[in-house]
């Protein structure tokens, strides 16, 4: 996608006189004096995008001067001089899946790879599988910054994600911008996978290019989920979309004030293996955990997304209330610690290929799947556990999730924020024991559960995501062209995954560089206050004498 300029040139005549440059507007009758930078910009304006203008002139002129030149010319255009606004027209969609054979070109910023330690093995694996399948239907590209002549140290890290083209940008301190600048042109969309608010808000300021941001309901990031969503929502454009992996995530976001139109539910694909039979799966499970009762008693699988302290309390209470049941708990957080629970409980987490390979055996041994429909619960594992023909009992505030409709029952879960839950243990125990009994309803639910595997595939997941880009592109091309501010300041906090620290700063969209926070505050305050008033503000908050504020 090319981001075009919002104006077209009037008929004009350029001339020089007395060492100055002038343009005579043959339509308005005005004569306008231009500086050297504006003169060159005007020569390119009708045939190049803003991105192309800046890239073509930044070697000869200061970047700030180029942006200020574009800004002045477009301000003149808003007053009817030299330029005229482009009338909004409906454009044909650049790609419309699946009718066309052309694959959209998507930018995938790879700073999300720094977050591996913040997620469990399954979440990281799902990201890998998603990109591998997406690469079959889209041209994926990422950035890599390097000094001239340097090798590509990150090449191997990118290669493990499949066929992703690496765009190397040579770092020159004078002329290199922050990464979002290079996303302005040449892409049909931007796919964001990061969860820690590093450079993501800056990509949201890229005009016209639709963004799809996949948000993980990770158990390890529960405490920061609401902050992440609300921060990103503040930056969203109309053609941007959040993708969440479970319906209860969308319901929860609605309670936070995020409108439904900004969020789409697209579950991850699920992975199943050829079944070995429930009896044999139970024997293997009992042997692996050295607990004979897992071969003899009904097994309930609890896919946990609870906050750890509450999770321990609930699991312990459920085990005491149901000593006749074998309870298999999947919980990556609790599995990292030695938790003393009842003898009828085991806690497991897939942390590598070896442990992942035995997970399907445990899932096939289950007689019932139980899970809380809350942020932090991995829907993909719930569906994988059910896909071998196992009904479910969902602890939920919003009713039985549509992803498992007609495959189980719901028990009311009360919660007033992450970590603050309440479920009636008697109601939960009654529902679990009732659904373990043979019945025509249970048999019907088992059949529905067996149909989950073909319903949730990676191919369907990536096609739905690509359709979001097509829809976002349609909104962009059909939207009226509005004048855009070229040099806004975005107040932000930068997160450094290496040190785990954050620093306050400002990102300047026009020059695509970070600036000191104080510099931008002075500029903002100076719009409505005198230099003396601005200096007094800084002196007050510092509690000591400040350096003079530039007038």
C-alpha positions, 0 to 999 in steps of 0.5 A, a space after each residue: 500500500 502506498 500512502 499518497 499525499 492528500 492534495 494535488 497541484 494547481 496549474 502553476 508557474 515557477 520562477 526565480 527573481 533576486 535570488 529567491 524562488 517563487 510560484 505563481 498559482 495560475 488558478 488562485 492568482 497568488 504568488 508564493 515565495 518558497 525556500 529551497 526545501 519547499 521548492 524541491 518538495 513541490 517538484 515531487 509532490 504530485 508524483 510521490 508519496 510523503 514517504 518517498 519525498 522524505 526518503 528522496 530529500 533526507 540526504 540533502 536537507 535536514 529531516 525536520 526541514 522536510 517535514 516542516 516544508 510539507 506541512 507549510 505547503 499543505 497548510 497553503 493547500 487548505 487555504 486554496 493556494 498551490 494545492 487542492 484537496 483530493 476528492 474522496 472516491 471509492 477504490 477497489 480493494 487491493 486484495 480480496 481473499 480468496 478470489 484473487 491469487 495475489 498475496 497481501 504483503 504484511 509487516 511483522 515487527 519482530 520485537 515480540 521475540 524478546 518476550 519469549 520468557 513472559 509466556 509459557 511454551 504452548 503460547 510461544 509454540 502457537 505463535 510459531 505455528 500461526 506465522 508458519 501457516 500465515 506465510 503460505 497465504 501472505 508475503 511476510 516481511 520484518 525489519 532488521 537494523 544493522 551498521 553498514 557492512 555488518 552481518 545479520 546476527 538475527 537472520 537465524 532467529 527469523 528463519 525459524 518462523 518460516 518464509 519471512 523476508 528480512 528487510 535490512 535497514 542500514 543504521 546511519 545515526 543522522 538519517 535512520 528513523 525509528 522502525 514505524 517510519 519504514 512501515 508507512 509505505 509498501 505494506 497491505 497491513 501490519 501484524 503486531 504480536 507483541 504484548 509488552 507495549 514496546 513500539 506498538 503504539 507507534 505503529 498505530 500512528 502509521 496512516 492508512 495501513 490497517 493493523 491487526 494486533 493479536 492479543 494473548 490472554 496469557 496467565 503470566 500477564 493477567 495483571 497487565 492485560 487491562 492496561 495493555 488493552 486500554 493503552 492500545 485502544 487509545 491509539 486504534 484507528 477505525 481500520 485497526 482490529 484487536 484479535 483475541 483468542 476466546 469469546 470471554 476475552 471479548 466480553 471482558 473487554 466490553 466491560 472495560 469499555 472497548 467496543 465490540 467493533 474493535 475486537 474480533 474473536 479468532 481462536 488459535 488452531 488446535 493440534 490432535 493426534 490419532 487416538 489410542 483409546 481411553 483405556 490405554 491412555 488411562 494406563 499410560 497416565 497412571 504409570 507416568 504419574 505413578 498414581 494407580 487411581 488414574 487408571 481406575 477412577 474417572 479423570 477430570 481435566 482442569 485447564 486452569 487460568 486462575 491467579 496462582 493463589 486462588 488456583 491452589 485454593 480452588 483445586 484443593 477445595 475441589 479435591 477434598 470435595 471429590 476424593 473419588 475423582 482423579 484430577 489432572 490440572 494443566 497450569 504452567 504457573 503452578 507447575 513451576 512450583 512445588 505445590 502440596 495438593 491432595 493425592 488425587 491431583 497431578 499438575 502438569 505443563 508442557 515445557 518442551 517437545 518431550 513433555 508436549 508429546 505426552 500431552 495428547 495421551 493425558 487429554 485422551 484419558 480425560 472423562 470430563 474437561 473443566 475450565 474457567 472462562 477467564 483471561 488466562 485460560 488457553 482456549 486452544 488447550 481446552 479445545 484440544 482436550 475436548 476434541 477426543 470426544 470429552 464434554 466440558 463444564 465451564 466456570 463462566 460469568 457469560 454463559 457457555 462459550 460459543 466455541 464449545 456450544 452444545 458440548 457441555 454445561 456452565 457453572 456460574 463464576 463470579 469475578 470482579 477483576 482478575 484474581 477476584 473470583 468466586 465459584 460455589 464448590 457444591 454447584 461445581 461438584 454437582 455439575 461435574 459428577 452429573 456430567 460424568 454419568 452416562 446419559 443421552 445428553 452426554 453422548 450427544 455432547 461427546 459427538 459435538 466435541 469430536 467435531 471440534 478438530 476440523 472446526 478449529 484449524 490453523 488454515 481457518 485461523 489465518 484466513 480469518 486474520 487475512 480477511 481482517 486486513 482486506 476489510 481494513 484496507 476497504 475502510 481505508 480506501 473508501 474513507 474521506 481523506 482527512 488532513 493529518 498532523 505531520 509532527 505530533 508528539 506521542 507521550 509513551 513509556 519505553 520498555 527494555 526487555 533486557 533490563 526490565 525497566 521503563 523510561 518516560 519519553 516522547 515519540 515524534 511522529 513527523 521525524 520518527 525519533 524519540 525525544 526527551 520528555 521535557 522538550 516535548 512538554 515545553 513545546 506543548 505548554 508553550 502553545 498556551 502559556 508564556 515562557 515564564 509560566 512554563 518555567 514556573 511549572 517545571 520549577 514547581 515540580 522539581 522543587 528547585 531551580 530549573 534551567 532556563 526554558 528556551 523561548 
